[in-house]
């Protein structure tokens, strides 16, 4: 039988989601815990990779097992067994052909910025002390919805079949000294969100104009886009599947 596991993690202490030969990853820790409790070695396939230091408020992975188990009791056991920075929410039995990565129809991210020093946001938000024009940043964010090819925001030398992504949501919200960038798309390129945020920050500080974003995207040149903001402000917040109720 195939199951989806729904979980979250603070990525501060991990070298991303994906297994690494010389560094600790979320995938390694979660897989080891599941294998011990199930007494059945299996592989976890995640909804996608996250870089070192990136967090996930909601993430999915799938695995196959013939072991019968009570989902609620297993959640409780796992959460008592796992380190505090990884939390399991639920298990879902799915069709044998279901795939955590390839079946996702939408993914959403947040990027968190604080504009006044806050000691409690270390490793959870990016401190940007310069004045930011959020209205211009929101105007520039809407330009993203007009394009499909985002090669300019992709990590260089990345082996992908296409740089096309369908961005459906992109906007900033402000709450006091904290800013959150929201973005949703059918897929994302490596480093894409962090490069977009860096470019929008350049708009916010007046380094480039709103209209310059058109030229940057059309250039397909990573060197034309803005800097890549630090990983610790980035959160995967939602992954949508056609067969899983969003309220679960």
N, C-alpha and C positions, 0 to 999 in steps of 0.2 A: 504494500500500500504506500501511497505517496502522501506526505503531509507538508503543509506550509507552517513555519513557525514565525510568529510576529514578535518583534523585540525592539529594544532601543539601547543606545550606548553613548556614553561620554568618551569621545575618542582621544582624550588627552594622553593617555598612557599607552596608546596603540599605534602601530605603524600601518594604520588603515584597516579596512575590512579584510582584504585578501591575504592568504597565506604568504609568508615571507621566509626565505631560507635562513636569514640571520637576525630577524627581528620579530617581536611578538605582535600578533594580529588578533582582531576580534574573532575572525573565522576560526583560528586555531583554538582559542580559549573556549568558545561556545561548542565547537565540535568535540573537544575532549570531554567536556562536561556531559554532553548528550550521550556520547559513547559509553561513559562510565555508568550513567543511570539506566540506560537502555540495555547495557551489557551486549551491545550489538554494534560493531563498527560500521559506520557509514559516512558518506561525504555530504557536506552541506553546500548547496549551490545558492549563492546570494542574488538579490535583485540587481546588484551592480557593485562596483568597487567605490570605496571612498578613500581619499588620501590620508596620510598620517595627520592626526590631530583633528580631523573632521568628525563631527558628531552626527548621530541619527536619532531623531525623536521617534521615528517609525521606520522599521526595516523588515524585510521578509527574506526568508531562505526556504528551500525545500530539501527534503530528504526522503529516502525510501527505507521502510522497515516492515517486518512481519510481526513485530512485537505488539501485543494488545496493551493499551494503557489508557488510564483516565486522564484526560487533558488537564482538568483543573488541579488534580493532585500532582501531575508532572510539572505544571507551572510553579506550584509551591515548592516542590523539591528543587527544581532548577534554580529558583531565585535564592534559596538558602545555600545553594552549593556554589553559585557563581560569585565573582567579585562584585562589589557594590556599583561599579560603573557599567555593568551590563544588566538589563532587566528584560525578562521574558513576559509577554502579555497573554499569548494564546497559541493554540494549535488548531489547524483546519485540515481535515481530510479532503483531498482534491483528486481529480481524475489523474490516472497514471501518466498521461501525456502533458499535464500541467507543468509549467516551467517558470520559476521565480524571476528569471532574467528576461527571457524572450516574450513572455506573455504580458508583461507590464505595458499598459497603454498610456500611462502618464506618470511623471515623477515631479515632485515639488521640492524646492529648497528655500531656505531663508538664509540671509547673511546679516549678522548682527554687528552693529557699530555703536560705540558710545563716544560722545564728544566732550565729556568731562571725566576726569580720572576717577575710576571706581575700582577699588582693590578687590571687590567681591566678584568682578567679572573677568579676572585673569583666566586665560585659556578658554573663555566662553564668549568673548566679544572682542572686536578690534577697536583699539583706542585711536581715534582720529581727531587730533586737537585743532585742526584747521576748520574755519567756518565753512559750512556746506550749504549751498543753495538747493534745498530739497525740491523746490518747484521746477528748477531747471533739470535736476536729476530725474524727476518723474517725466518731464517732457521728453528727455532723451531715452528713457526706458521704453516709452511707447513706440519709438522708432524700431525697436527690436521686433515688434509684431508685424512689421512690413516686409521682413526678409525671411529667407529660409537657409541660405548658405552662411555659416558662421565660422568659416575657416580662420578668420582673423582672431578669433577667441580660443582657438584650439591649441593645445600644447604641440609644439613642433615635433616633427618626425614621429607622428602618431599613425599607426597602421589602422585606418578605418576605411569602410567601403564608401562612405559619403559624409560630407560635412553639413548636410541638410538636417535641420531640426525645426519642428513646428512649435514655436513658443506661443502659448495661449494666454499667459499672465505674466506681467512684469511691472511692479510698482514698489514705491517706497512708502512706509508709514513712519510717523514720528511720535514718540512718547517721551516728552521731556528731553533729556539729553541722550536718549537712545533712539537709533534708527534701525529699521528692519527692512531689508529688501526681499520681496517675495517674487519668485519666478517658477513657472510650471511649463513643461514641454513634454512631448512624446519621448524625447531622448536628449541626452546631453553629451557633449564632447569632453575629453579630459581637460581639466583646468578651466572649462568654459565659464562657469559661474564666477569664479574668482577673477578671471580676466574681465568679464563684463562689469563687475563691481568696481574694479580698479579704473576702468574707463569712465564709468559714471561718476566716480569720485573726482576724476580730472575735470569733468563738466562742472561738478559742484563747487570746486575751488577756483574755477575760471581759467584753468590751464588750456582747455579746449572749449569750443562752442557746442551748442546742441546740434547744429547742422553738421559739425565735423564728424559726428557719429555715422552719418550716411557714408561719408568718404572712407572712414575706417572699415566699415563692413564691406563696402564694394571693393576695397583694396585686396581682400583675402590675405592680408599680410599681418602676422602676429606682431611684428615689430611696430606697426602703426597703432595698435591698440594700447590700452593702459597697462599699468603694472598689475601683477597678480597679488591680490590681497592675501594676508595670512590665512592659513587653513582653519585656525581655531575659532573663527567667526562663522563658519559654514555649518549648516544643519540640513540633513535630509529629513523632510517632514512628512512626506506622503508618497506612497506608491499605489497606483490604482490598477486593479485587475477586473476583468469583466465578470468573474465568478466569485468575487469576495465582496461582501457588503461593506461599504466604507465605515459604517457605524460600529463594526466589530472591534 
